[in-house]
Amino acid sequence: MRKHPALVRLGKQIRKQRIKRGFSQEGFANEVGLDRSYYGGVERGERNVAALNLLKIAAALKVPVGSLFEEG
């Protein structure tokens, strides 16, 4: 399965913000209410994350959803 570059970039941004806030992947998945393996797939760019899940992730990270699509 080939990963879409936009999903890979999104996953990297989410991972960067999660680490910045001191969460482990498992701890953050629990905080957001997502299965750890699903959430891991989001960070790896393997999942086309649903809008509602993306809103949950952004809220838990305390960032605007749009900032997760910024490069850098």
PDB file of N, CA, C and O in Angstrom:
ATOM      1  N   MET A   1       0.846  -1.190   0.000  1.00  0.00           N
ATOM      2  CA  MET A   1       0.000   0.000   0.000  1.00  0.00           C
ATOM      3  C   MET A   1       0.888   1.250   0.000  1.00  0.00           C
ATOM      4  O   MET A   1       1.785   1.387   0.832  1.00  0.00           O
ATOM      5  N   ARG A   2       0.629   2.138  -0.924  1.00  0.00           N
ATOM      6  CA  ARG A   2       1.395   3.373  -1.038  1.00  0.00           C
ATOM      7  C   ARG A   2       0.737   4.460  -0.188  1.00  0.00           C
ATOM      8  O   ARG A   2      -0.477   4.654  -0.235  1.00  0.00           O
ATOM      9  N   LYS A   3       1.555   5.158   0.584  1.00  0.00           N
ATOM     10  CA  LYS A   3       1.040   6.223   1.443  1.00  0.00           C
ATOM     11  C   LYS A   3       0.945   7.528   0.655  1.00  0.00           C
ATOM     12  O   LYS A   3       1.851   7.874  -0.104  1.00  0.00           O
ATOM     13  N   HIS A   4      -0.147   8.237   0.841  1.00  0.00           N
ATOM     14  CA  HIS A   4      -0.312   9.531   0.182  1.00  0.00           C
ATOM     15  C   HIS A   4       0.578  10.548   0.904  1.00  0.00           C
ATOM     16  O   HIS A   4       0.559  10.619   2.132  1.00  0.00           O
ATOM     17  N   PRO A   5       1.349  11.328   0.158  1.00  0.00           N
ATOM     18  CA  PRO A   5       2.264  12.291   0.781  1.00  0.00           C
ATOM     19  C   PRO A   5       1.581  13.277   1.736  1.00  0.00           C
ATOM     20  O   PRO A   5       2.169  13.665   2.745  1.00  0.00           O
ATOM     21  N   ALA A   6       0.366  13.678   1.431  1.00  0.00           N
ATOM     22  CA  ALA A   6      -0.340  14.619   2.309  1.00  0.00           C
ATOM     23  C   ALA A   6      -0.653  13.973   3.655  1.00  0.00           C
ATOM     24  O   ALA A   6      -0.588  14.637   4.689  1.00  0.00           O
ATOM     25  N   LEU A   7      -0.991  12.684   3.650  1.00  0.00           N
ATOM     26  CA  LEU A   7      -1.275  11.992   4.906  1.00  0.00           C
ATOM     27  C   LEU A   7      -0.003  11.778   5.713  1.00  0.00           C
ATOM     28  O   LEU A   7      -0.029  11.816   6.943  1.00  0.00           O
ATOM     29  N   VAL A   8       1.102  11.553   5.025  1.00  0.00           N
ATOM     30  CA  VAL A   8       2.388  11.407   5.710  1.00  0.00           C
ATOM     31  C   VAL A   8       2.769  12.729   6.384  1.00  0.00           C
ATOM     32  O   VAL A   8       3.201  12.735   7.537  1.00  0.00           O
ATOM     33  N   ARG A   9       2.609  13.847   5.671  1.00  0.00           N
ATOM     34  CA  ARG A   9       2.915  15.166   6.252  1.00  0.00           C
ATOM     35  C   ARG A   9       2.011  15.453   7.446  1.00  0.00           C
ATOM     36  O   ARG A   9       2.476  15.948   8.472  1.00  0.00           O
ATOM     37  N   LEU A  10       0.726  15.145   7.315  1.00  0.00           N
ATOM     38  CA  LEU A  10      -0.215  15.346   8.411  1.00  0.00           C
ATOM     39  C   LEU A  10       0.207  14.530   9.630  1.00  0.00           C
ATOM     40  O   LEU A  10       0.234  15.045  10.748  1.00  0.00           O
ATOM     41  N   GLY A  11       0.531  13.281   9.417  1.00  0.00           N
ATOM     42  CA  GLY A  11       0.961  12.421  10.515  1.00  0.00           C
ATOM     43  C   GLY A  11       2.198  12.938  11.212  1.00  0.00           C
ATOM     44  O   GLY A  11       2.299  12.873  12.437  1.00  0.00           O
ATOM     45  N   LYS A  12       3.153  13.459  10.430  1.00  0.00           N
ATOM     46  CA  LYS A  12       4.372  14.008  11.015  1.00  0.00           C
ATOM     47  C   LYS A  12       4.077  15.233  11.873  1.00  0.00           C
ATOM     48  O   LYS A  12       4.665  15.408  12.941  1.00  0.00           O
ATOM     49  N   GLN A  13       3.169  16.074  11.404  1.00  0.00           N
ATOM     50  CA  GLN A  13       2.787  17.258  12.173  1.00  0.00           C
ATOM     51  C   GLN A  13       2.101  16.859  13.476  1.00  0.00           C
ATOM     52  O   GLN A  13       2.378  17.430  14.531  1.00  0.00           O
ATOM     53  N   ILE A  14       1.212  15.886  13.399  1.00  0.00           N
ATOM     54  CA  ILE A  14       0.516  15.426  14.606  1.00  0.00           C
ATOM     55  C   ILE A  14       1.533  14.852  15.590  1.00  0.00           C
ATOM     56  O   ILE A  14       1.485  15.165  16.780  1.00  0.00           O
ATOM     57  N   ARG A  15       2.457  14.013  15.103  1.00  0.00           N
ATOM     58  CA  ARG A  15       3.489  13.420  15.971  1.00  0.00           C
ATOM     59  C   ARG A  15       4.332  14.516  16.627  1.00  0.00           C
ATOM     60  O   ARG A  15       4.613  14.459  17.824  1.00  0.00           O
ATOM     61  N   LYS A  16       4.730  15.504  15.839  1.00  0.00           N
ATOM     62  CA  LYS A  16       5.541  16.607  16.352  1.00  0.00           C
ATOM     63  C   LYS A  16       4.830  17.330  17.499  1.00  0.00           C
ATOM     64  O   LYS A  16       5.436  17.613  18.532  1.00  0.00           O
ATOM     65  N   GLN A  17       3.548  17.625  17.311  1.00  0.00           N
ATOM     66  CA  GLN A  17       2.768  18.317  18.341  1.00  0.00           C
ATOM     67  C   GLN A  17       2.563  17.432  19.578  1.00  0.00           C
ATOM     68  O   GLN A  17       2.611  17.916  20.709  1.00  0.00           O
ATOM     69  N   ARG A  18       2.336  16.146  19.354  1.00  0.00           N
ATOM     70  CA  ARG A  18       2.140  15.214  20.483  1.00  0.00           C
ATOM     71  C   ARG A  18       3.391  15.151  21.346  1.00  0.00           C
ATOM     72  O   ARG A  18       3.316  15.241  22.572  1.00  0.00           O
ATOM     73  N   ILE A  19       4.540  14.996  20.699  1.00  0.00           N
ATOM     74  CA  ILE A  19       5.809  14.904  21.426  1.00  0.00           C
ATOM     75  C   ILE A  19       6.102  16.213  22.148  1.00  0.00           C
ATOM     76  O   ILE A  19       6.570  16.206  23.287  1.00  0.00           O
ATOM     77  N   LYS A  20       5.830  17.327  21.492  1.00  0.00           N
ATOM     78  CA  LYS A  20       6.032  18.652  22.084  1.00  0.00           C
ATOM     79  C   LYS A  20       5.257  18.799  23.395  1.00  0.00           C
ATOM     80  O   LYS A  20       5.697  19.491  24.313  1.00  0.00           O
ATOM     81  N   ARG A  21       4.108  18.145  23.470  1.00  0.00           N
ATOM     82  CA  ARG A  21       3.270  18.234  24.660  1.00  0.00           C
ATOM     83  C   ARG A  21       3.534  17.104  25.659  1.00  0.00           C
ATOM     84  O   ARG A  21       2.863  17.012  26.687  1.00  0.00           O
ATOM     85  N   GLY A  22       4.502  16.255  25.358  1.00  0.00           N
ATOM     86  CA  GLY A  22       4.942  15.247  26.328  1.00  0.00           C
ATOM     87  C   GLY A  22       4.110  13.991  26.412  1.00  0.00           C
ATOM     88  O   GLY A  22       4.207  13.257  27.395  1.00  0.00           O
ATOM     89  N   PHE A  23       3.295  13.724  25.413  1.00  0.00           N
ATOM     90  CA  PHE A  23       2.465  12.514  25.415  1.00  0.00           C
ATOM     91  C   PHE A  23       3.201  11.353  24.756  1.00  0.00           C
ATOM     92  O   PHE A  23       3.909  11.539  23.766  1.00  0.00           O
ATOM     93  N   SER A  24       3.030  10.164  25.307  1.00  0.00           N
ATOM     94  CA  SER A  24       3.414   8.963  24.573  1.00  0.00           C
ATOM     95  C   SER A  24       2.326   8.707  23.540  1.00  0.00           C
ATOM     96  O   SER A  24       1.225   9.248  23.645  1.00  0.00           O
ATOM     97  N   GLN A  25       2.625   7.894  22.555  1.00  0.00           N
ATOM     98  CA  GLN A  25       1.618   7.586  21.537  1.00  0.00           C
ATOM     99  C   GLN A  25       0.413   6.894  22.175  1.00  0.00           C
ATOM    100  O   GLN A  25      -0.732   7.240  21.887  1.00  0.00           O
ATOM    101  N   GLU A  26       0.672   5.933  23.025  1.00  0.00           N
ATOM    102  CA  GLU A  26      -0.422   5.211  23.668  1.00  0.00           C
ATOM    103  C   GLU A  26      -1.228   6.114  24.599  1.00  0.00           C
ATOM    104  O   GLU A  26      -2.458   6.067  24.612  1.00  0.00           O
ATOM    105  N   GLY A  27      -0.524   6.937  25.375  1.00  0.00           N
ATOM    106  CA  GLY A  27      -1.208   7.852  26.288  1.00  0.00           C
ATOM    107  C   GLY A  27      -2.072   8.853  25.547  1.00  0.00           C
ATOM    108  O   GLY A  27      -3.178   9.174  25.983  1.00  0.00           O
ATOM    109  N   PHE A  28      -1.565   9.347  24.421  1.00  0.00           N
ATOM    110  CA  PHE A  28      -2.339  10.313  23.652  1.00  0.00           C
ATOM    111  C   PHE A  28      -3.554   9.658  23.007  1.00  0.00           C
ATOM    112  O   PHE A  28      -4.643  10.232  22.996  1.00  0.00           O
ATOM    113  N   ALA A  29      -3.366   8.462  22.474  1.00  0.00           N
ATOM    114  CA  ALA A  29      -4.499   7.744  21.874  1.00  0.00           C
ATOM    115  C   ALA A  29      -5.601   7.555  22.912  1.00  0.00           C
ATOM    116  O   ALA A  29      -6.781   7.725  22.607  1.00  0.00           O
ATOM    117  N   ASN A  30      -5.218   7.207  24.133  1.00  0.00           N
ATOM    118  CA  ASN A  30      -6.209   7.057  25.210  1.00  0.00           C
ATOM    119  C   ASN A  30      -6.879   8.388  25.530  1.00  0.00           C
ATOM    120  O   ASN A  30      -8.091   8.445  25.736  1.00  0.00           O
ATOM    121  N   GLU A  31      -6.087   9.457  25.573  1.00  0.00           N
ATOM    122  CA  GLU A  31      -6.616  10.791  25.867  1.00  0.00           C
ATOM    123  C   GLU A  31      -7.675  11.212  24.838  1.00  0.00           C
ATOM    124  O   GLU A  31      -8.689  11.819  25.181  1.00  0.00           O
ATOM    125  N   VAL A  32      -7.416  10.879  23.586  1.00  0.00           N
ATOM    126  CA  VAL A  32      -8.304  11.271  22.497  1.00  0.00           C
ATOM    127  C   VAL A  32      -9.471  10.296  22.335  1.00  0.00           C
ATOM    128  O   VAL A  32     -10.495  10.643  21.747  1.00  0.00           O
ATOM    129  N   GLY A  33      -9.319   9.088  22.852  1.00  0.00           N
ATOM    130  CA  GLY A  33     -10.383   8.093  22.728  1.00  0.00           C
ATOM    131  C   GLY A  33     -10.289   7.283  21.449  1.00  0.00           C
ATOM    132  O   GLY A  33     -11.298   6.802  20.934  1.00  0.00           O
ATOM    133  N   LEU A  34      -9.053   7.130  20.928  1.00  0.00           N
ATOM    134  CA  LEU A  34      -8.843   6.339  19.721  1.00  0.00           C
ATOM    135  C   LEU A  34      -8.032   5.092  20.055  1.00  0.00           C
ATOM    136  O   LEU A  34      -7.236   5.083  20.994  1.00  0.00           O
ATOM    137  N   ASP A  35      -8.248   4.055  19.279  1.00  0.00           N
ATOM    138  CA  ASP A  35      -7.452   2.846  19.428  1.00  0.00           C
ATOM    139  C   ASP A  35      -5.995   3.168  19.107  1.00  0.00           C
ATOM    140  O   ASP A  35      -5.720   3.893  18.151  1.00  0.00           O
ATOM    141  N   ARG A  36      -5.059   2.637  19.898  1.00  0.00           N
ATOM    142  CA  ARG A  36      -3.651   2.945  19.714  1.00  0.00           C
ATOM    143  C   ARG A  36      -3.148   2.560  18.328  1.00  0.00           C
ATOM    144  O   ARG A  36      -2.378   3.303  17.719  1.00  0.00           O
ATOM    145  N   SER A  37      -3.573   1.411  17.829  1.00  0.00           N
ATOM    146  CA  SER A  37      -3.092   0.986  16.511  1.00  0.00           C
ATOM    147  C   SER A  37      -3.655   1.885  15.403  1.00  0.00           C
ATOM    148  O   SER A  37      -2.954   2.179  14.435  1.00  0.00           O
ATOM    149  N   TYR A  38      -4.902   2.321  15.534  1.00  0.00           N
ATOM    150  CA  TYR A  38      -5.478   3.259  14.574  1.00  0.00           C
ATOM    151  C   TYR A  38      -4.698   4.574  14.615  1.00  0.00           C
ATOM    152  O   TYR A  38      -4.306   5.115  13.581  1.00  0.00           O
ATOM    153  N   TYR A  39      -4.482   5.073  15.835  1.00  0.00           N
ATOM    154  CA  TYR A  39      -3.777   6.333  15.990  1.00  0.00           C
ATOM    155  C   TYR A  39      -2.344   6.238  15.442  1.00  0.00           C
ATOM    156  O   TYR A  39      -1.862   7.177  14.809  1.00  0.00           O
ATOM    157  N   GLY A  40      -1.673   5.124  15.679  1.00  0.00           N
ATOM    158  CA  GLY A  40      -0.333   4.919  15.134  1.00  0.00           C
ATOM    159  C   GLY A  40      -0.343   4.996  13.616  1.00  0.00           C
ATOM    160  O   GLY A  40       0.572   5.552  13.009  1.00  0.00           O
ATOM    161  N   GLY A  41      -1.381   4.435  13.005  1.00  0.00           N
ATOM    162  CA  GLY A  41      -1.530   4.507  11.553  1.00  0.00           C
ATOM    163  C   GLY A  41      -1.722   5.929  11.062  1.00  0.00           C
ATOM    164  O   GLY A  41      -1.265   6.277   9.973  1.00  0.00           O
ATOM    165  N   VAL A  42      -2.392   6.752  11.852  1.00  0.00           N
ATOM    166  CA  VAL A  42      -2.566   8.165  11.504  1.00  0.00           C
ATOM    167  C   VAL A  42      -1.200   8.845  11.474  1.00  0.00           C
ATOM    168  O   VAL A  42      -0.876   9.556  10.523  1.00  0.00           O
ATOM    169  N   GLU A  43      -0.402   8.624  12.516  1.00  0.00           N
ATOM    170  CA  GLU A  43       0.916   9.261  12.577  1.00  0.00           C
ATOM    171  C   GLU A  43       1.843   8.775  11.472  1.00  0.00           C
ATOM    172  O   GLU A  43       2.697   9.532  11.011  1.00  0.00           O
ATOM    173  N   ARG A  44       1.695   7.542  11.045  1.00  0.00           N
ATOM    174  CA  ARG A  44       2.543   6.998   9.981  1.00  0.00           C
ATOM    175  C   ARG A  44       2.029   7.348   8.584  1.00  0.00           C
ATOM    176  O   ARG A  44       2.677   7.021   7.590  1.00  0.00           O
ATOM    177  N   GLY A  45       0.876   8.007   8.498  1.00  0.00           N
ATOM    178  CA  GLY A  45       0.310   8.376   7.206  1.00  0.00           C
ATOM    179  C   GLY A  45      -0.365   7.225   6.505  1.00  0.00           C
ATOM    180  O   GLY A  45      -0.549   7.256   5.288  1.00  0.00           O
ATOM    181  N   GLU A  46      -0.736   6.207   7.262  1.00  0.00           N
ATOM    182  CA  GLU A  46      -1.388   5.023   6.698  1.00  0.00           C
ATOM    183  C   GLU A  46      -2.915   5.120   6.727  1.00  0.00           C
ATOM    184  O   GLU A  46      -3.603   4.349   6.057  1.00  0.00           O
ATOM    185  N   ARG A  47      -3.430   6.052   7.490  1.00  0.00           N
ATOM    186  CA  ARG A  47      -4.878   6.201   7.642  1.00  0.00           C
ATOM    187  C   ARG A  47      -5.344   7.536   7.084  1.00  0.00           C
ATOM    188  O   ARG A  47      -4.708   8.569   7.297  1.00  0.00           O
ATOM    189  N   ASN A  48      -6.446   7.504   6.376  1.00  0.00           N
ATOM    190  CA  ASN A  48      -7.097   8.728   5.935  1.00  0.00           C
ATOM    191  C   ASN A  48      -8.053   9.112   7.069  1.00  0.00           C
ATOM    192  O   ASN A  48      -9.228   8.744   7.067  1.00  0.00           O
ATOM    193  N   VAL A  49      -7.530   9.841   8.007  1.00  0.00           N
ATOM    194  CA  VAL A  49      -8.221  10.112   9.269  1.00  0.00           C
ATOM    195  C   VAL A  49      -9.545  10.848   9.025  1.00  0.00           C
ATOM    196  O   VAL A  49      -9.613  11.797   8.244  1.00  0.00           O
ATOM    197  N   ALA A  50     -10.578  10.390   9.706  1.00  0.00           N
ATOM    198  CA  ALA A  50     -11.905  11.004   9.600  1.00  0.00           C
ATOM    199  C   ALA A  50     -11.894  12.402  10.220  1.00  0.00           C
ATOM    200  O   ALA A  50     -11.148  12.669  11.162  1.00  0.00           O
ATOM    201  N   ALA A  51     -12.716  13.270   9.687  1.00  0.00           N
ATOM    202  CA  ALA A  51     -12.771  14.661  10.143  1.00  0.00           C
ATOM    203  C   ALA A  51     -13.037  14.753  11.648  1.00  0.00           C
ATOM    204  O   ALA A  51     -12.399  15.555  12.330  1.00  0.00           O
ATOM    205  N   LEU A  52     -13.952  13.961  12.174  1.00  0.00           N
ATOM    206  CA  LEU A  52     -14.255  14.029  13.604  1.00  0.00           C
ATOM    207  C   LEU A  52     -13.054  13.606  14.446  1.00  0.00           C
ATOM    208  O   LEU A  52     -12.801  14.189  15.501  1.00  0.00           O
ATOM    209  N   ASN A  53     -12.319  12.602  13.991  1.00  0.00           N
ATOM    210  CA  ASN A  53     -11.126  12.192  14.719  1.00  0.00           C
ATOM    211  C   ASN A  53     -10.045  13.263  14.645  1.00  0.00           C
ATOM    212  O   ASN A  53      -9.322  13.487  15.616  1.00  0.00           O
ATOM    213  N   LEU A  54      -9.935  13.917  13.512  1.00  0.00           N
ATOM    214  CA  LEU A  54      -8.968  14.995  13.383  1.00  0.00           C
ATOM    215  C   LEU A  54      -9.321  16.161  14.307  1.00  0.00           C
ATOM    216  O   LEU A  54      -8.433  16.785  14.886  1.00  0.00           O
ATOM    217  N   LEU A  55     -10.590  16.448  14.443  1.00  0.00           N
ATOM    218  CA  LEU A  55     -11.031  17.490  15.379  1.00  0.00           C
ATOM    219  C   LEU A  55     -10.694  17.111  16.825  1.00  0.00           C
ATOM    220  O   LEU A  55     -10.271  17.964  17.606  1.00  0.00           O
ATOM    221  N   LYS A  56     -10.879  15.846  17.180  1.00  0.00           N
ATOM    222  CA  LYS A  56     -10.521  15.375  18.523  1.00  0.00           C
ATOM    223  C   LYS A  56      -9.030  15.521  18.778  1.00  0.00           C
ATOM    224  O   LYS A  56      -8.614  15.963  19.850  1.00  0.00           O
ATOM    225  N   ILE A  57      -8.228  15.147  17.787  1.00  0.00           N
ATOM    226  CA  ILE A  57      -6.769  15.224  17.915  1.00  0.00           C
ATOM    227  C   ILE A  57      -6.337  16.675  18.103  1.00  0.00           C
ATOM    228  O   ILE A  57      -5.559  16.982  19.006  1.00  0.00           O
ATOM    229  N   ALA A  58      -6.836  17.557  17.261  1.00  0.00           N
ATOM    230  CA  ALA A  58      -6.474  18.979  17.356  1.00  0.00           C
ATOM    231  C   ALA A  58      -6.892  19.562  18.698  1.00  0.00           C
ATOM    232  O   ALA A  58      -6.135  20.323  19.301  1.00  0.00           O
ATOM    233  N   ALA A  59      -8.078  19.218  19.173  1.00  0.00           N
ATOM    234  CA  ALA A  59      -8.550  19.737  20.464  1.00  0.00           C
ATOM    235  C   ALA A  59      -7.655  19.263  21.598  1.00  0.00           C
ATOM    236  O   ALA A  59      -7.319  20.046  22.486  1.00  0.00           O
ATOM    237  N   ALA A  60      -7.267  18.005  21.582  1.00  0.00           N
ATOM    238  CA  ALA A  60      -6.404  17.469  22.636  1.00  0.00           C
ATOM    239  C   ALA A  60      -5.008  18.081  22.578  1.00  0.00           C
ATOM    240  O   ALA A  60      -4.352  18.231  23.609  1.00  0.00           O
ATOM    241  N   LEU A  61      -4.551  18.435  21.375  1.00  0.00           N
ATOM    242  CA  LEU A  61      -3.257  19.086  21.229  1.00  0.00           C
ATOM    243  C   LEU A  61      -3.337  20.588  21.481  1.00  0.00           C
ATOM    244  O   LEU A  61      -2.315  21.266  21.590  1.00  0.00           O
ATOM    245  N   LYS A  62      -4.570  21.101  21.572  1.00  0.00           N
ATOM    246  CA  LYS A  62      -4.826  22.528  21.782  1.00  0.00           C
ATOM    247  C   LYS A  62      -4.244  23.376  20.645  1.00  0.00           C
ATOM    248  O   LYS A  62      -3.607  24.406  20.867  1.00  0.00           O
ATOM    249  N   VAL A  63      -4.488  22.901  19.420  1.00  0.00           N
ATOM    250  CA  VAL A  63      -4.050  23.628  18.223  1.00  0.00           C
ATOM    251  C   VAL A  63      -5.212  23.693  17.236  1.00  0.00           C
ATOM    252  O   VAL A  63      -6.084  22.825  17.257  1.00  0.00           O
ATOM    253  N   PRO A  64      -5.236  24.703  16.374  1.00  0.00           N
ATOM    254  CA  PRO A  64      -6.253  24.735  15.320  1.00  0.00           C
ATOM    255  C   PRO A  64      -6.018  23.585  14.341  1.00  0.00           C
ATOM    256  O   PRO A  64      -4.874  23.224  14.064  1.00  0.00           O
ATOM    257  N   VAL A  65      -7.084  23.024  13.829  1.00  0.00           N
ATOM    258  CA  VAL A  65      -6.968  21.908  12.886  1.00  0.00           C
ATOM    259  C   VAL A  65      -6.068  22.298  11.712  1.00  0.00           C
ATOM    260  O   VAL A  65      -5.244  21.493  11.276  1.00  0.00           O
ATOM    261  N   GLY A  66      -6.212  23.497  11.205  1.00  0.00           N
ATOM    262  CA  GLY A  66      -5.432  23.934  10.059  1.00  0.00           C
ATOM    263  C   GLY A  66      -3.935  23.894  10.300  1.00  0.00           C
ATOM    264  O   GLY A  66      -3.164  23.680   9.364  1.00  0.00           O
ATOM    265  N   SER A  67      -3.513  24.097  11.536  1.00  0.00           N
ATOM    266  CA  SER A  67      -2.070  24.091  11.822  1.00  0.00           C
ATOM    267  C   SER A  67      -1.454  22.716  11.616  1.00  0.00           C
ATOM    268  O   SER A  67      -0.240  22.602  11.444  1.00  0.00           O
ATOM    269  N   LEU A  68      -2.277  21.667  11.630  1.00  0.00           N
ATOM    270  CA  LEU A  68      -1.771  20.317  11.433  1.00  0.00           C
ATOM    271  C   LEU A  68      -1.427  20.066   9.960  1.00  0.00           C
ATOM    272  O   LEU A  68      -0.769  19.077   9.634  1.00  0.00           O
ATOM    273  N   PHE A  69      -1.865  20.947   9.090  1.00  0.00           N
ATOM    274  CA  PHE A  69      -1.588  20.804   7.665  1.00  0.00           C
ATOM    275  C   PHE A  69      -0.419  21.683   7.208  1.00  0.00           C
ATOM    276  O   PHE A  69      -0.043  21.666   6.036  1.00  0.00           O
ATOM    277  N   GLU A  70       0.150  22.451   8.142  1.00  0.00           N
ATOM    278  CA  GLU A  70       1.275  23.289   7.808  1.00  0.00           C
ATOM    279  C   GLU A  70       2.553  22.454   7.741  1.00  0.00           C
ATOM    280  O   GLU A  70       2.738  21.525   8.527  1.00  0.00           O
ATOM    281  N   GLU A  71       3.405  22.784   6.823  1.00  0.00           N
ATOM    282  CA  GLU A  71       4.684  22.083   6.724  1.00  0.00           C
ATOM    283  C   GLU A  71       5.704  22.752   7.628  1.00  0.00           C
ATOM    284  O   GLU A  71       5.675  23.962   7.856  1.00  0.00           O
ATOM    285  N   GLY A  72       6.599  21.929   8.131  1.00  0.00           N
ATOM    286  CA  GLY A  72       7.665  22.488   8.953  1.00  0.00           C
ATOM    287  C   GLY A  72       7.785  21.878  10.293  1.00  0.00           C
ATOM    288  O   GLY A  72       8.651  22.270  11.075  1.00  0.00           O
TER     289      GLY A  72
END
